[in-house]
Amino acid sequence: MHLKLKKGHDFNLGSYPINEITDLKEPDEVSISPLDFPYIKPKLLIKEGDNVKVGTPVFFDKLNPDIKFVSSVSGKISKIIYGDRRSIQSVIIANDKEYGSLDVDFDKNVSLSSDDWIKNLKEYGLWSAIKQRPFSKIADSNLPPKSVFVSLYDTRPYGCSPELVISSNKDLFNKGLKLISKITNCPIHISTGLDFDLDLISIGNQRACEMHTVEGPHPAGNVGVQIHHIDPIINKSDVRWYIDVNALIDLGYFYEKKSYNPYKVISISGTISDLNYQRVVKYQSLDTILSDYEFKQDEHRIVGGDILSGVERKVNDGIGPYDDMVTIIDIDKEREFLGWVNPGFKKYSLSKAFLSKIIGNPILDFSSRLNGDKRSIISFGRWEAVLPMDIMPEALVKSILIEDLESMENLGIYECAEEDFALCSYVCQSKTEVSQIIKKGVELAALDD
């Protein structure tokens, strides 16, 4: 199938080369936060002072006790940070930089059933890499998916190039696809851009793989948009799994080496850096990732992910388990005097309110400036213009605000995730946090599950 989507927008970020992947220095510690895994209730398996290896379980989910979350380094548990009511905020592990690995007790040469593979992935910390829609949460192994989605078309601002990441781990990526085909009995939909190098993907022995090409502006590369057009979700029990490039490499690493892969590739970009790619340790502290950059906490904001749908992080946090990007933006709280009166030759705009839209948008100078106050929702059709899904976003947002679950279901809440509506937030003349409202709606629907 070929998807040609017109709705959306690609930001003018200037031309930038796709550089090679470089290795960052080994961190002195990593920080694992259960808060980065939605819909789980963590229970610790370790205490301060315990020694761990790569792959040692650190905590598990009380709602699904078989699912373990493991250390990405060997060393010692140096600190456990608690929040209100002793909720676990993060686990700090001092890295001995030896990466001694936990022994994995299975033989991949023996024919294992899909249930055996699922059990191993849960036990050795890999299951959390597989997510599902609805609800964008860790996949429920008791609900077999109708299909699995892999998006290799990244349209996010300064997105992490799937082609570059795969080229450095081609064999492991294909082994990861092979492992996915062993634990599912459904089609695996792989979406690429028109110029993607298909030689990187070995699908000869994987008859379940179905290849698709996608073209169009962001968010055409979002897996939720692709699910909507290729195999749409009908109700909350109509499950689709999805998995990203780094996670497939992790699965291939586990399949091939019977060990947990402590590394992943991320892109680093923003106002303090040109786009570059780094191989980092999972959960590596952001202060070590940014140590070579002129970063100032009072002048810059760290975003785990892209500038549209990422999560703000502190410099002492570890990089999130699902983050393949770190973006830095300037903190700008100053208001522009009578900014709406100026012709706006240098203002980036998606509407025709400024002359820059007519003469050509300049390179986006992104910062944290809100450019106005929040106000009532006004119907101008801007949300619909950038959402390439057959969904009425304004009606859905209003049904979420009044917590009308029946209307939310009828309007397609089970197909939604906040990242698919991030552009709606950007273009909204009312400064409505559309994506955060969608997130609230998804959480309300999940509570009713």
FITILUM-347670 format. One record per residue (C-alpha): y, z, x. Coordinates in steps of 0.1 Angstrom, whole numbers, plus 5000, padded with zeros to 4 digits. Example, Ala and Ser with C-alpha at 12.3 -4.5 7.8 and 13.67 -1.06 7.14 Angstrom:
2
495550785123498950715137
This chain:
449
500050005000503549935011506350164998509950035000512250304989516050254985517350594974518250845001520450835032519950805070522750985089524650805116523751025146524550775173521950595194519550805214516550725235513050855229512451045261509251155276507751495268508551765294507052115298509152425294508552715316505952965304507553245283507253615291506453695255505853535221506753655187504553605156506053665122503953685090507153595071506653235083503553205062504453195025502453364998500353585021500053965024499354045060497254335074497154405111494054385131495654515163497954795175500554835202498954835236495954635227494854345250494454005234493253655244494253315232492753295197492353675192493153755155496353945151496453985113494753855082495753775046494754055022494653804994492253585014490553805040488753515057491953355069492953495103496253445122495753445160497553495193498753185212498653375246496653625264498253955273499154285256500654375222504054515234505754585201505254565163508454545143508454685108510954635080511454815047508455005034506754925067506454555059505454365091508354165104506954045137504354105165505554075201502953985226503654005264502253695280500153735312500453355316496653325323495753195289492353355288490653215257488453395231484853275232484053055202480553115188479452785175477952455188479752145176476751935187474752105159475351935126477652165106478252155069481852135056481552495045480652595081483652405095485952565070484552915079485152845116488652715110489553035091487953265116489653115146493153075132493252705124493052705086496752795082497652445097496352285065498752315036498552205000500752084971501552224946503452524960503552414997501252695008498152735029495352535014492952714990489452615002488152694967490152414952488952084967491751834971491951504954493351354986494751445020498151315033499351265068502951135072503550945105507050825093509651085102513051015087514651355092517851375113516651395149513051405137510251455161508651115168505051115156504250815177505450985209503551305201500351115193500550895224500351205246497251335227495651025213492051135216492651485202494651345172491751115163489251405167491451605143491251325117487451325122487351695116489451655084486951395072484151635078485551915056486751695027485151435004488351244994490650975007492851055037496250875032498050795064501650665061503450495090506650295096506549915098506749915136504150195142501650135170498350135150496350135182497050505185494950575154491150525155489950485120486850265125484350535117486450705090486050505059487950765039491250675057493750465037496650325056500150285041503450155054506750305043510350185047513550335035516050615043515450985043513551145026511150855025509251025054508651345035505051395025506151514990507851174984504750984996502451194974504651124944504350744949500750714962498850984943501151194921500251544911499651594874499251974870498952294891495252254896495651894908495551964945496651754975496351875011498651765038498851815076501251725103500751565138500751885158498252045135495851745137496051775175495152145172492152055150491051795175491452045204489352295185486652035177486551905212487052215233485952495210489152675217492652745202495352515215498352735226500852445229502752215207505451945210508951995195512251815196515451995206518751845195522151925181525651985193524552125227521851875236520851515233517551465216514651555239511051655236509451965250505952105251506252475243503852765237503352845200505553125188507553105220510853305218513853075212515853245239513453095265513452755248517252745249517752915283518752595300521452515274524952635270524152835239526453105226525353325197528853355183529552985184526252825176523552855149519852795155517952605129514152595130513552245116516151975108519752025098519051955061515952175053515452395083515552775084518152975103516653175131517853435156517753385193515053655197512753505171509753295179509552935169507952905135504352795131505452485111508552405131508452095152512152085158514952315170518452205160521652365172524852335151528352465157529652765136532852655120534452885094537952745095539352565064541152245068544652255053544852005024541851825037541251645004544651475007544051315041542650965041539551075060539150805087536951045107535251225079531551155072531151085035528450955012530950904984534050684982536450974984537450895020538250565038535550625063533050515036534750185034535350115071532050265082531050625087531650775122528950955141528151265121529851575136527751835119528652205117528352495094531552425075531052425037534152205031535152374998534152644974531152654950531952544915530152454882527552184883529251854873527151544864528251264888524751124895524851204932521651394932519751104916521250864941519551024970516251144954513550864956511351044930510950984893512251334885515451444867516851694893519751824872517551904842514952064865517552284882518952404849515452484836514752684868518052874865517052994830513453044841512052814814508552764829507452514802510352294809509852324846506252204843507251914820509951804845507551794875507952124893504452094907505451784927508451954942509352124974512752234987512851985016512651684992515851804976517851885007519951565005520851664969522351984984524251785010525851544986526551794958530251804949529652144933528252294966525052384946522152494968519752254950516952294975517052674973516952654935513952424938512352674961512852954936511352734909508252664929507853044936508153114899505552854891503253004918503553354903502353214870499353054888
